[in-house]
């Protein structure tokens, strides 16, 4: 009798354990499905969740910047088991109060993968770039740029604002720096003390102008003067832009010889996708940050039978082609400039050819070519954003 009772106990224990194991798998499956729907790219969306097993069920904790994801996830998990406990915080964090916005305050801000200076640089943001702020850790803040990229920026790199302050900044008249490199000064004299360095694409609040200097205001309230010839009114600049092959090539070639910099998106240094992003930004177009993201926007160019259909301005993607169970992976990008040549950042900004008879032929890039995408034909559609519609409307 004792053995029968023990056997029954063991069977019940095993069944209970199996049921818990299945439930854990089901919970995990729901979470993975939610991530695929609401946060398929962790670089641009936050849905960080952790499952813990307790005596009476499961505990799901984490954070998200997508309220809808939290709502749907809660419903799905309750359908599985009403005893599942949830503790998912919505970002921005309450710790920030109403200061959940920011504007980059230095010429080029380095945004990192972790809240520490030794962490990998994920991307950069130029002076005047508006930011969403999600949470704080020490002197670091998790921020999101207009291209939706998420990373960590130290508190010296931007000015934190509430909604009123942020709206005042966004609605103010602005100038954009069009000179590749330069400085702003404390007086109307290039021999006066500099306020900061500047690079092309920096944006500041307009204050006043005379024959030789434009007076500007930084996000933190600093006043400075920039040589008039180095800036333009931001909206006038936007209206004057013609997004065409000639201008894209001219912009790209103006960066020739610039050093490669992992995470770089400015005239101080660029990585491959930072280079193509900067080319298009200076022509009024906002592209996604990375090559693996840029490959998903624009119009596909037919290259089945060679490169004859590629036009100047098209983006060329390189990497690993799909093979069996291995998916295609875009790891490099450049821009076609015509006559079999493309310009890209690889060691430095340079020009290579897809023609094996040319001295600048790159066999490595030729063999690793994946596809070409046309951006000019997809302005404000197919994932290609115009600055005029997404930045300082």
The 8 nearest C-alpha neighbors of each residue, nearest first, counted from 0:
[[1, 3, 2, 4, 5, 6, 7, 8],
 [0, 2, 4, 3, 5, 6, 7, 8],
 [1, 3, 5, 0, 4, 6, 7, 8],
 [4, 2, 6, 0, 5, 1, 7, 8],
 [5, 3, 7, 1, 6, 2, 8, 0],
 [4, 6, 2, 8, 3, 7, 1, 9],
 [7, 5, 3, 9, 8, 4, 2, 10],
 [8, 6, 10, 4, 9, 5, 3, 11],
 [9, 7, 5, 11, 6, 10, 12, 4],
 [8, 10, 12, 6, 7, 11, 13, 5],
 [9, 11, 13, 7, 12, 8, 14, 6],
 [12, 10, 14, 8, 13, 9, 15, 7],
 [13, 11, 9, 15, 10, 14, 8, 16],
 [12, 14, 10, 16, 15, 11, 9, 17],
 [15, 13, 17, 11, 16, 12, 18, 10],
 [14, 16, 18, 12, 13, 17, 11, 19],
 [15, 17, 13, 19, 18, 14, 12, 20],
 [18, 16, 20, 14, 19, 15, 13, 21],
 [17, 19, 15, 21, 20, 16, 14, 22],
 [20, 18, 22, 16, 17, 21, 23, 15],
 [19, 21, 17, 23, 22, 18, 16, 24],
 [22, 20, 24, 18, 23, 19, 25, 17],
 [21, 23, 25, 19, 24, 20, 26, 18],
 [22, 24, 20, 26, 21, 25, 27, 19],
 [25, 23, 27, 21, 22, 26, 28, 20],
 [26, 24, 22, 28, 27, 23, 21, 29],
 [25, 27, 23, 29, 28, 24, 22, 30],
 [26, 28, 24, 30, 25, 29, 31, 23],
 [27, 29, 25, 31, 30, 26, 24, 32],
 [30, 28, 32, 26, 27, 31, 33, 25],
 [29, 31, 27, 33, 32, 28, 34, 26],
 [30, 32, 34, 28, 33, 29, 27, 35],
 [31, 33, 35, 29, 34, 30, 28, 36],
 [34, 32, 30, 36, 31, 35, 37, 29],
 [35, 33, 38, 31, 37, 32, 36, 39],
 [34, 36, 39, 32, 33, 38, 37, 31],
 [35, 37, 33, 34, 38, 32, 39, 68],
 [36, 38, 34, 33, 35, 68, 39, 65],
 [37, 39, 34, 44, 40, 35, 36, 41],
 [40, 38, 35, 34, 37, 36, 41, 44],
 [41, 39, 42, 38, 43, 44, 35, 34],
 [40, 42, 44, 43, 38, 45, 39, 46],
 [43, 41, 40, 148, 149, 44, 147, 150],
 [42, 44, 148, 147, 41, 149, 40, 45],
 [45, 43, 38, 41, 42, 40, 46, 64],
 [46, 44, 63, 64, 47, 41, 38, 43],
 [45, 47, 63, 62, 38, 48, 34, 44],
 [46, 48, 61, 62, 45, 63, 49, 60],
 [49, 47, 61, 60, 46, 62, 59, 50],
 [48, 50, 60, 59, 61, 51, 47, 58],
 [51, 49, 59, 58, 60, 52, 57, 48],
 [50, 52, 58, 57, 59, 53, 49, 60],
 [51, 53, 57, 56, 58, 50, 54, 23],
 [52, 54, 56, 57, 55, 51, 58, 83],
 [55, 53, 56, 52, 57, 19, 58, 51],
 [54, 56, 53, 57, 82, 52, 83, 58],
 [57, 55, 53, 54, 83, 52, 82, 58],
 [56, 58, 52, 83, 53, 51, 84, 59],
 [57, 59, 84, 51, 50, 83, 85, 52],
 [60, 58, 50, 85, 49, 84, 86, 51],
 [59, 61, 86, 87, 49, 48, 85, 58],
 [62, 60, 48, 87, 47, 49, 88, 86],
 [61, 63, 88, 87, 47, 89, 46, 48],
 [64, 62, 46, 45, 89, 65, 90, 47],
 [63, 65, 90, 45, 89, 66, 91, 44],
 [64, 66, 63, 68, 67, 69, 45, 89],
 [67, 65, 69, 68, 64, 70, 89, 63],
 [68, 66, 70, 69, 65, 71, 72, 37],
 [67, 69, 71, 65, 66, 70, 72, 37],
 [68, 70, 72, 66, 67, 71, 73, 65],
 [69, 71, 67, 73, 68, 72, 66, 74],
 [72, 70, 74, 68, 73, 69, 67, 75],
 [71, 73, 69, 75, 74, 70, 68, 76],
 [72, 74, 70, 76, 71, 75, 69, 77],
 [73, 75, 71, 77, 72, 76, 78, 70],
 [76, 74, 78, 72, 77, 73, 71, 79],
 [75, 77, 79, 78, 73, 74, 72, 80],
 [78, 76, 81, 80, 74, 79, 75, 73],
 [77, 79, 75, 76, 80, 74, 81, 73],
 [80, 78, 76, 77, 75, 81, 26, 25],
 [79, 81, 77, 82, 78, 83, 76, 22],
 [80, 82, 77, 83, 78, 79, 76, 84],
 [81, 83, 80, 84, 56, 77, 57, 55],
 [84, 82, 57, 81, 80, 58, 56, 85],
 [83, 85, 58, 82, 59, 57, 86, 56],
 [86, 84, 59, 60, 58, 87, 83, 73],
 [85, 87, 60, 59, 88, 61, 84, 58],
 [88, 86, 61, 62, 60, 85, 89, 69],
 [89, 87, 62, 61, 86, 90, 63, 92],
 [90, 88, 63, 64, 62, 91, 87, 66],
 [91, 89, 64, 92, 133, 63, 88, 62],
 [90, 92, 133, 134, 89, 93, 132, 99],
 [91, 93, 90, 134, 94, 95, 133, 89],
 [94, 92, 95, 96, 91, 90, 134, 97],
 [93, 95, 92, 96, 134, 135, 91, 97],
 [96, 94, 93, 98, 92, 97, 99, 134],
 [97, 95, 93, 94, 98, 99, 92, 161],
 [96, 98, 161, 99, 95, 162, 160, 93],
 [99, 97, 161, 160, 96, 100, 95, 159],
 [98, 100, 132, 97, 161, 131, 95, 160],
 [101, 99, 131, 160, 132, 98, 130, 159],
 [100, 102, 159, 130, 160, 158, 129, 157],
 [101, 103, 129, 157, 158, 128, 127, 130],
 [104, 102, 157, 126, 127, 128, 156, 105],
 [103, 105, 157, 126, 156, 218, 158, 102],
 [106, 104, 126, 107, 156, 103, 108, 157],
 [105, 107, 126, 197, 125, 196, 198, 201],
 [106, 108, 125, 105, 124, 126, 123, 109],
 [109, 107, 124, 123, 156, 105, 125, 110],
 [110, 108, 123, 111, 122, 120, 107, 152],
 [111, 109, 152, 151, 122, 123, 150, 121],
 [110, 112, 120, 121, 151, 113, 150, 119],
 [111, 113, 150, 121, 119, 151, 118, 120],
 [114, 112, 111, 118, 115, 151, 150, 119],
 [115, 113, 151, 139, 111, 136, 112, 116],
 [114, 116, 117, 118, 113, 111, 139, 151],
 [117, 115, 118, 114, 111, 119, 113, 153],
 [116, 118, 115, 119, 113, 120, 111, 114],
 [119, 117, 116, 115, 113, 111, 112, 120],
 [118, 120, 111, 112, 121, 117, 113, 116],
 [121, 119, 111, 262, 122, 110, 112, 118],
 [120, 122, 111, 262, 112, 110, 119, 150],
 [123, 121, 262, 110, 120, 263, 109, 264],
 [124, 122, 109, 108, 110, 264, 263, 107],
 [123, 125, 108, 107, 128, 126, 109, 122],
 [126, 124, 107, 201, 128, 106, 127, 108],
 [125, 127, 106, 201, 103, 105, 104, 128],
 [128, 126, 202, 103, 102, 203, 201, 125],
 [127, 129, 103, 102, 126, 125, 124, 130],
 [130, 128, 102, 101, 127, 103, 144, 145],
 [131, 129, 101, 144, 143, 102, 100, 142],
 [130, 132, 100, 143, 142, 99, 101, 133],
 [133, 131, 142, 99, 100, 141, 134, 130],
 [134, 132, 91, 90, 141, 92, 142, 131],
 [135, 133, 92, 141, 140, 91, 132, 95],
 [136, 134, 140, 139, 141, 137, 138, 133],
 [137, 135, 139, 138, 140, 134, 114, 141],
 [136, 138, 139, 135, 140, 114, 153, 154],
 [137, 139, 154, 153, 136, 140, 135, 114],
 [140, 138, 153, 136, 137, 114, 152, 135],
 [141, 139, 135, 152, 151, 134, 142, 153],
 [140, 142, 151, 134, 133, 150, 132, 135],
 [143, 141, 132, 131, 150, 149, 133, 151],
 [142, 144, 149, 131, 148, 130, 147, 132],
 [143, 145, 130, 147, 146, 148, 142, 149],
 [146, 144, 147, 143, 129, 130, 148, 390],
 [145, 147, 144, 148, 287, 288, 285, 286],
 [148, 146, 43, 144, 145, 143, 149, 44],
 [147, 149, 43, 143, 144, 42, 146, 150],
 [150, 148, 143, 43, 42, 142, 147, 144],
 [151, 149, 112, 111, 141, 110, 142, 143],
 [150, 152, 141, 111, 110, 114, 140, 113],
 [153, 151, 110, 140, 139, 141, 111, 154],
 [152, 154, 139, 155, 156, 138, 140, 151],
 [153, 155, 156, 138, 139, 157, 152, 140],
 [156, 154, 153, 157, 158, 104, 105, 152],
 [157, 155, 154, 104, 108, 153, 105, 103],
 [158, 156, 103, 104, 102, 155, 154, 101],
 [157, 159, 101, 102, 219, 104, 218, 103],
 [158, 160, 101, 100, 98, 157, 102, 161],
 [161, 159, 98, 100, 101, 164, 165, 158],
 [160, 162, 98, 97, 164, 163, 100, 165],
 [163, 161, 165, 164, 166, 160, 100, 98],
 [164, 162, 166, 165, 161, 167, 160, 168],
 [165, 163, 167, 161, 166, 162, 160, 168],
 [164, 166, 162, 168, 163, 167, 160, 161],
 [165, 167, 169, 163, 168, 164, 170, 162],
 [168, 166, 164, 170, 165, 169, 171, 163],
 [167, 169, 165, 171, 166, 170, 164, 204],
 [170, 168, 166, 167, 171, 391, 165, 129],
 [171, 169, 167, 168, 166, 172, 391, 392],
 [172, 170, 168, 169, 167, 173, 204, 205],
 [173, 171, 205, 204, 170, 174, 233, 232],
 [174, 172, 204, 205, 233, 203, 232, 171],
 [173, 175, 232, 233, 231, 203, 202, 205],
 [176, 174, 202, 233, 231, 230, 201, 200],
 [175, 177, 230, 199, 201, 200, 178, 229],
 [176, 178, 199, 230, 229, 175, 179, 200],
 [177, 179, 229, 199, 180, 176, 181, 198],
 [178, 180, 199, 198, 177, 266, 181, 176],
 [181, 179, 198, 178, 197, 199, 182, 266],
 [180, 182, 197, 196, 198, 178, 179, 183],
 [183, 181, 196, 197, 195, 193, 184, 225],
 [182, 184, 225, 224, 194, 195, 193, 223],
 [185, 183, 193, 224, 194, 223, 186, 192],
 [184, 186, 223, 192, 194, 193, 191, 224],
 [187, 185, 188, 184, 191, 224, 223, 192],
 [188, 186, 224, 212, 189, 184, 185, 191],
 [187, 189, 190, 186, 191, 184, 185, 224],
 [188, 190, 191, 184, 187, 186, 226, 192],
 [189, 191, 188, 192, 184, 193, 186, 187],
 [190, 192, 188, 189, 186, 185, 184, 193],
 [191, 193, 185, 184, 194, 190, 186, 189],
 [194, 192, 184, 195, 183, 185, 191, 182],
 [193, 195, 184, 183, 185, 223, 192, 196],
 [196, 194, 193, 183, 182, 197, 184, 106],
 [195, 197, 182, 181, 106, 183, 198, 194],
 [198, 196, 181, 182, 106, 180, 195, 201],
 [199, 197, 180, 179, 201, 266, 200, 181],
 [198, 200, 179, 177, 176, 178, 201, 180],
 [199, 201, 176, 175, 198, 202, 177, 281],
 [202, 200, 126, 176, 175, 125, 199, 198],
 [201, 203, 175, 127, 174, 126, 200, 176],
 [204, 202, 173, 174, 127, 217, 216, 215],
 [203, 205, 173, 216, 215, 172, 174, 171],
 [204, 206, 173, 215, 172, 174, 207, 203],
 [207, 205, 215, 214, 204, 216, 208, 213],
 [208, 206, 214, 213, 205, 215, 209, 212],
 [209, 207, 213, 214, 212, 210, 206, 227],
 [208, 210, 211, 212, 213, 207, 227, 214],
 [209, 211, 212, 208, 227, 213, 226, 228],
 [210, 212, 227, 209, 226, 213, 228, 208],
 [213, 211, 226, 227, 225, 209, 208, 224],
 [214, 212, 208, 225, 227, 224, 207, 226],
 [213, 215, 224, 207, 206, 208, 223, 212],
 [216, 214, 205, 206, 223, 204, 222, 224],
 [215, 217, 222, 204, 221, 220, 203, 223],
 [216, 218, 221, 220, 219, 203, 222, 204],
 [219, 217, 220, 104, 158, 102, 216, 127],
 [218, 220, 217, 158, 221, 104, 216, 157],
 [221, 219, 217, 218, 216, 222, 215, 158],
 [222, 220, 217, 216, 219, 223, 218, 194],
 [223, 221, 216, 215, 220, 217, 214, 224],
 [224, 222, 185, 184, 215, 183, 214, 216],
 [223, 225, 214, 184, 183, 213, 212, 187],
 [224, 226, 183, 213, 212, 227, 184, 214],
 [227, 225, 212, 228, 229, 211, 213, 224],
 [226, 228, 212, 211, 213, 229, 230, 225],
 [227, 229, 226, 230, 211, 231, 212, 178],
 [230, 228, 178, 227, 226, 177, 176, 225],
 [231, 229, 176, 177, 175, 228, 227, 174],
 [232, 230, 174, 175, 233, 236, 176, 177],
 [231, 233, 174, 235, 234, 236, 173, 175],
 [232, 234, 174, 236, 175, 173, 235, 231],
 [235, 233, 237, 236, 232, 238, 173, 174],
 [236, 234, 238, 232, 237, 233, 239, 231],
 [235, 237, 233, 239, 234, 238, 232, 231],
 [238, 236, 234, 235, 239, 240, 233, 283],
 [237, 239, 235, 236, 240, 234, 241, 387],
 [238, 240, 236, 237, 235, 241, 234, 242],
 [241, 239, 237, 238, 242, 282, 236, 283],
 [240, 242, 243, 239, 246, 282, 238, 283],
 [243, 241, 282, 240, 246, 247, 244, 375],
 [242, 244, 245, 246, 241, 247, 375, 312],
 [243, 245, 247, 312, 246, 311, 248, 242],
 [246, 244, 248, 247, 243, 249, 311, 312],
 [245, 247, 249, 248, 244, 243, 250, 242],
 [246, 248, 250, 244, 249, 245, 251, 312],
 [249, 247, 251, 245, 246, 250, 252, 244],
 [248, 250, 246, 252, 247, 251, 245, 253],
 [251, 249, 247, 253, 248, 252, 278, 246],
 [252, 250, 248, 253, 249, 254, 278, 247],
 [251, 253, 254, 255, 249, 250, 248, 342],
 [252, 254, 250, 251, 255, 249, 248, 179],
 [255, 253, 252, 257, 251, 256, 348, 250],
 [256, 254, 348, 252, 257, 253, 349, 251],
 [255, 257, 348, 347, 258, 349, 254, 344],
 [256, 258, 348, 347, 255, 254, 268, 259],
 [259, 257, 347, 268, 256, 260, 346, 348],
 [258, 260, 347, 346, 269, 270, 268, 344],
 [259, 261, 269, 268, 270, 263, 262, 258],
 [262, 260, 270, 263, 259, 269, 120, 121],
 [261, 263, 122, 121, 120, 270, 260, 123],
 [264, 262, 269, 260, 268, 270, 261, 273],
 [263, 265, 273, 269, 123, 277, 274, 262],
 [266, 264, 267, 268, 263, 269, 277, 107],
 [265, 267, 268, 198, 179, 199, 269, 264],
 [268, 266, 265, 269, 257, 263, 198, 258],
 [269, 267, 260, 263, 258, 266, 259, 265],
 [270, 268, 263, 260, 264, 259, 273, 274],
 [269, 271, 273, 261, 260, 259, 263, 272],
 [272, 270, 344, 274, 273, 332, 343, 331],
 [271, 273, 275, 274, 290, 289, 270, 276],
 [272, 274, 264, 270, 276, 269, 271, 275],
 [273, 275, 277, 272, 271, 269, 276, 270],
 [276, 274, 278, 272, 277, 273, 279, 333],
 [275, 277, 273, 274, 279, 278, 286, 272],
 [278, 276, 280, 274, 279, 275, 273, 264],
 [279, 277, 275, 276, 281, 280, 251, 250],
 [278, 280, 282, 284, 276, 281, 277, 283],
 [281, 279, 284, 277, 283, 282, 285, 278],
 [282, 280, 279, 278, 283, 277, 200, 284],
 [281, 283, 279, 280, 284, 242, 240, 278],
 [284, 282, 280, 386, 281, 385, 279, 237],
 [283, 285, 385, 280, 279, 386, 384, 282],
 [284, 286, 384, 280, 385, 386, 383, 279],
 [287, 285, 276, 383, 284, 288, 384, 293],
 [288, 286, 293, 146, 292, 289, 285, 276],
 [287, 289, 286, 272, 292, 273, 276, 146],
 [290, 288, 292, 272, 291, 293, 287, 273],
 [289, 291, 293, 272, 292, 332, 331, 294],
 [290, 292, 329, 289, 294, 293, 330, 328],
 [293, 291, 289, 290, 294, 295, 287, 288],
 [292, 294, 290, 295, 287, 296, 291, 289],
 [293, 295, 292, 291, 296, 290, 316, 372],
 [296, 294, 293, 292, 297, 291, 382, 381],
 [297, 295, 382, 381, 293, 294, 383, 298],
 [296, 298, 374, 381, 377, 373, 372, 383],
 [297, 299, 373, 372, 300, 377, 374, 296],
 [298, 300, 372, 371, 373, 301, 297, 370],
 [301, 299, 371, 372, 302, 298, 373, 309],
 [300, 302, 303, 308, 299, 371, 304, 309],
 [303, 301, 305, 304, 306, 300, 308, 370],
 [302, 304, 301, 305, 306, 300, 370, 308],
 [305, 303, 302, 306, 301, 307, 308, 300],
 [306, 304, 302, 303, 307, 308, 301, 309],
 [305, 307, 302, 309, 308, 304, 339, 303],
 [306, 308, 309, 305, 302, 304, 310, 301],
 [309, 307, 306, 301, 310, 302, 300, 305],
 [310, 308, 306, 307, 313, 300, 311, 371],
 [309, 311, 313, 312, 308, 337, 335, 336],
 [312, 310, 336, 335, 337, 313, 244, 309],
 [311, 313, 244, 335, 334, 310, 247, 336],
 [314, 312, 373, 335, 311, 372, 334, 310],
 [313, 315, 334, 372, 371, 333, 335, 373],
 [314, 316, 371, 333, 332, 334, 370, 313],
 [317, 315, 332, 370, 369, 331, 368, 371],
 [316, 318, 368, 331, 369, 367, 329, 330],
 [319, 317, 329, 330, 367, 328, 331, 369],
 [320, 318, 328, 327, 367, 329, 321, 317],
 [319, 321, 327, 369, 322, 328, 318, 326],
 [320, 322, 327, 326, 325, 319, 323, 328],
 [323, 321, 325, 324, 320, 326, 327, 319],
 [322, 324, 325, 321, 326, 320, 327, 319],
 [323, 325, 322, 326, 321, 327, 320, 328],
 [326, 324, 322, 323, 321, 327, 320, 328],
 [327, 325, 321, 328, 324, 322, 320, 323],
 [328, 326, 321, 320, 319, 325, 329, 322],
 [327, 329, 319, 318, 330, 326, 320, 291],
 [330, 328, 318, 291, 317, 331, 316, 290],
 [329, 331, 318, 317, 290, 328, 291, 332],
 [332, 330, 317, 316, 290, 329, 271, 318],
 [333, 331, 316, 315, 271, 290, 272, 317],
 [332, 334, 343, 315, 342, 314, 341, 275],
 [335, 333, 314, 341, 342, 313, 315, 312],
 [334, 336, 341, 311, 313, 312, 337, 340],
 [337, 335, 311, 341, 340, 248, 312, 334],
 [336, 338, 311, 339, 340, 335, 310, 341],
 [337, 339, 340, 336, 352, 335, 341, 311],
 [340, 338, 353, 352, 337, 354, 341, 335],
 [341, 339, 352, 338, 337, 351, 336, 335],
 [342, 340, 335, 336, 334, 351, 350, 352],
 [341, 343, 350, 334, 349, 333, 335, 351],
 [344, 342, 333, 348, 349, 271, 345, 334],
 [343, 345, 348, 271, 347, 270, 259, 346],
 [346, 344, 347, 259, 343, 348, 271, 349],
 [347, 345, 259, 344, 258, 348, 260, 349],
 [346, 348, 258, 259, 345, 344, 257, 256],
 [347, 349, 344, 256, 255, 257, 343, 345],
 [350, 348, 342, 343, 255, 347, 256, 344],
 [349, 351, 342, 341, 343, 340, 352, 348],
 [352, 350, 359, 340, 341, 360, 361, 342],
 [351, 353, 340, 360, 354, 339, 359, 361],
 [352, 354, 339, 360, 365, 340, 355, 361],
 [355, 353, 352, 356, 357, 360, 339, 340],
 [354, 356, 360, 357, 353, 362, 352, 361],
 [355, 357, 354, 358, 360, 359, 353, 352],
 [358, 356, 360, 359, 355, 354, 352, 353],
 [359, 357, 360, 356, 355, 352, 351, 361],
 [358, 360, 351, 357, 352, 361, 350, 354],
 [361, 359, 352, 357, 355, 358, 351, 353],
 [362, 360, 363, 364, 351, 365, 352, 359],
 [361, 363, 365, 364, 366, 360, 355, 353],
 [362, 364, 366, 361, 365, 367, 368, 360],
 [363, 365, 367, 361, 366, 362, 368, 317],
 [366, 364, 362, 368, 363, 367, 353, 361],
 [367, 365, 363, 364, 368, 362, 317, 361],
 [366, 368, 364, 317, 318, 365, 363, 369],
 [369, 367, 317, 365, 366, 364, 316, 370],
 [370, 368, 317, 316, 320, 367, 318, 319],
 [369, 371, 316, 315, 368, 372, 302, 317],
 [372, 370, 315, 300, 314, 316, 299, 313],
 [371, 373, 299, 314, 298, 300, 313, 297],
 [374, 372, 313, 298, 297, 375, 376, 299],
 [373, 375, 297, 377, 376, 313, 372, 298],
 [374, 376, 377, 373, 378, 242, 243, 312],
 [375, 377, 374, 378, 373, 298, 297, 380],
 [378, 376, 380, 374, 297, 375, 381, 379],
 [377, 379, 380, 383, 375, 376, 384, 385],
 [380, 378, 384, 383, 385, 377, 382, 381],
 [379, 381, 377, 383, 382, 378, 384, 297],
 [382, 380, 297, 296, 383, 377, 379, 298],
 [381, 383, 296, 380, 384, 297, 379, 295],
 [384, 382, 379, 380, 378, 381, 286, 296],
 [385, 383, 379, 285, 284, 382, 386, 378],
 [384, 386, 284, 387, 388, 379, 285, 283],
 [387, 385, 389, 390, 283, 388, 284, 285],
 [386, 388, 385, 389, 390, 392, 237, 391],
 [389, 387, 386, 385, 392, 390, 384, 391],
 [388, 390, 386, 387, 385, 392, 391, 384],
 [389, 391, 386, 392, 387, 388, 145, 129],
 [392, 390, 169, 389, 170, 387, 388, 386],
 [391, 390, 388, 387, 389, 170, 169, 386]]
